[in-house]
């Protein structure tokens, strides 16, 4: 049992979120239901759920890792000024999880873009 990492009780590993807004078009649409895996280190190209300093929760794509945190961008720049271009980098603890699957209405694994 020494090689088992204890998990904090009450912290779910998987969560479902619903997309609001058009900032991630064409990859994600308003109303899409996403399965998000917590405690997973994001990689460039992954779609993540994160919380900006003002408390706003967002779904964005990881563009790069900077000294100040993760640089997150919208796929649809015309609709998405609520990303790191306007709000800066997001620290590690503010990344709530990596999107692994779209579960509704078009089920499928989330592809990473590089």
N, C-alpha and C positions, 0 to 999 in steps of 0.2 A: 503494500500500500504506500510505500515511500515515494513512488513515482507518480502518484495521482495528485493533481493540482486541485486544492479545494476551491469550490465555487461559492461566492457569497449567496446566501439564501435570499429569495425574493427578487433576484435580478434575472429576468428572462434572457435566454440566449437568442431566441427568435422572436421577432415582433412583426406585426403587419402594419403598414402605413398606407395612406391613401394620398395620391398625387393631387395637389390643388394648383391651378395655374398652368401656364403654357411655356414656362421657361425651359423645359426639357424636351420640347418637340424637336424632331420627330421621334426620338427614342421613347419618350413617355408622354402620355396624354392625361388631361384632367380625368379623374375617376379611376385610373389604374390602381390596382391593389398590389403592393410590393411586399415580398418577404425579406426582412432585414436581419442579418446575423450580427449580433453584438460581439465585442471583444475579438474582433478580427482586424488585423493591421491592413489598412487600405494600400493599394498600389495605384500608380499612375494609370488612368483610364477607367478605374472602378467608379461606379455610381455609389454615393454614400448618403446617409442621413446625418446631418450635423446641426449644431445649434450655434448661431452667431451670438456675440456678446450681449446683444439686446434681448436675447431669449427666443428669437425667431428660429423655428425649426425648418430646415430646407432639405430638398433632394437636389444634389449637384454632382458633377463629375470631377474627380481628382485630376488636376492639371499637372501639379508638381509638388514636391516637398521642399519647403524653404526653412531657413533657420528659425523663423517665427511660427511655423506650423504648416498646415496643408493649404494649398492654393486651390480653391474650388470654383469651377465655372459652370455656367448654364450651357446647354447644348444649343439653345436658341438665343443668341446674344441680343436680338432685337427685343425680346420679351424679358430678358433676365438681368436686370441691373441689381438684383438682390444676391450678388455673388461676391467673390473676393476682389473684383475690380472696384467695387464700391465700399466693401466692408473689411477688406484685409484678410490675412491668413487666419485659419481656424486652428487652435491648439489641439493636441492629441486628445485631451479629455473631452473636447466638444464634438468629436466625431462619435456619433451614437451607434453606428454600424454600417456594414457594407451590404448593399442590395444584392441579393443572390438570385431571386426569381421574381418575375411578374406573374402573379397567380390569377389575375382576372383583369380584363376580359380576354386577353390573348396570352394564355400561359406560355411561359418559356424562360429559359435561363438568361440572365442579364449578361450581355456580351461586354467585354472590356474594350475600350478604344484606346489606341496608342497614338 
